[in-house]
């Protein structure tokens, strides 16, 4: 599998070189060959790490929008997206003012 990706990468480099040198016939041949190939990619995602990264990003975006760090942290822990976090803050604005949350 790595060999296939390596070969495709080498072919892409050859295609770029053919284009850069003006070798139209070679570029067409390489482009046609690459178009006929298929690539299978597999991705491994560590869900816990990804979820933590998303939460940190949401928290930072909320703070950049002017929300207090405590509000941003609380809203982030109760949502899965920036829009949800903003909705949580808006729905609990009075409680935040009274410092109940």
C-alpha positions as CSV (number, residue, x, y, z in Angstrom):
1,X,0.0,0.0,0.0
2,X,2.8,2.4,0.8
3,X,4.5,1.4,-2.4
4,X,1.4,2.4,-4.3
5,X,1.3,5.8,-2.7
6,X,5.0,6.2,-3.3
7,X,4.6,5.3,-6.9
8,X,1.7,7.7,-7.4
9,X,3.7,10.5,-5.7
10,X,6.6,9.8,-8.1
11,X,4.2,9.9,-11.0
12,X,2.8,13.2,-9.8
13,X,6.4,14.6,-9.6
14,X,7.0,13.3,-13.2
15,X,3.8,15.0,-14.3
16,X,4.8,18.3,-12.8
17,X,8.2,18.0,-14.5
18,X,6.6,17.2,-17.9
19,X,4.3,20.2,-17.5
20,X,7.1,22.5,-16.4
21,X,9.3,21.4,-19.4
22,X,6.5,21.8,-21.9
23,X,6.4,18.1,-22.8
24,X,2.7,17.9,-23.6
25,X,2.7,14.4,-24.9
26,X,4.4,13.0,-21.7
27,X,2.2,15.1,-19.5
28,X,-1.0,13.8,-21.2
29,X,0.3,10.2,-20.9
30,X,1.1,10.6,-17.2
31,X,-2.2,12.4,-16.5
32,X,-4.1,9.6,-18.3
33,X,-2.2,7.0,-16.4
34,X,-2.8,8.7,-13.0
35,X,-6.5,9.2,-13.8
36,X,-6.9,5.4,-14.4
37,X,-5.4,4.5,-11.1
38,X,-7.3,4.4,-7.9
39,X,-6.0,5.0,-4.4
40,X,-7.3,3.6,-1.2
41,X,-6.6,5.7,1.8
42,X,-7.2,4.6,5.4
43,X,-7.3,7.0,8.3
44,X,-7.0,6.3,12.0
45,X,-8.6,8.8,14.3
46,X,-8.1,8.9,18.0
47,X,-11.6,10.1,19.0
48,X,-10.7,11.3,22.5
49,X,-7.8,13.4,21.2
50,X,-10.0,14.8,18.4
51,X,-12.8,15.6,20.7
52,X,-10.4,17.4,23.1
53,X,-9.0,19.4,20.2
54,X,-12.5,20.4,19.0
55,X,-13.4,21.5,22.6
56,X,-10.2,23.6,22.9
57,X,-10.9,25.2,19.5
58,X,-14.4,26.1,20.5
59,X,-13.2,27.5,23.8
60,X,-10.6,29.7,22.1
61,X,-13.1,30.9,19.5
62,X,-15.6,31.9,22.2
63,X,-13.0,33.8,24.1
64,X,-11.9,35.5,20.8
65,X,-15.5,36.6,20.5
66,X,-15.3,38.3,23.8
67,X,-16.9,35.7,26.1
68,X,-15.5,35.4,29.6
69,X,-13.2,32.3,30.1
70,X,-15.6,30.8,32.6
71,X,-18.6,31.2,30.2
72,X,-16.5,29.8,27.4
73,X,-15.4,26.8,29.5
74,X,-19.0,26.1,30.7
75,X,-20.5,26.4,27.3
76,X,-17.9,24.3,25.7
77,X,-18.5,21.5,28.2
78,X,-22.2,21.5,27.3
79,X,-21.9,21.6,23.5
80,X,-20.4,20.0,20.5
81,X,-20.0,22.9,18.2
82,X,-19.4,26.7,18.2
83,X,-23.0,27.4,17.3
84,X,-24.3,25.1,20.2
85,X,-21.9,26.8,22.6
86,X,-23.1,30.3,21.6
87,X,-26.7,29.1,22.0
88,X,-25.8,27.8,25.5
89,X,-24.3,31.1,26.5
90,X,-27.3,33.0,25.1
91,X,-29.8,30.7,26.9
92,X,-28.0,31.1,30.2
93,X,-27.0,34.8,29.9
94,X,-29.0,35.7,33.1
95,X,-27.5,32.9,35.1
96,X,-24.0,34.0,34.0
97,X,-24.8,37.6,35.1
98,X,-25.8,36.2,38.5
99,X,-22.8,34.0,38.5
100,X,-24.9,30.9,39.2
101,X,-23.1,28.8,36.6
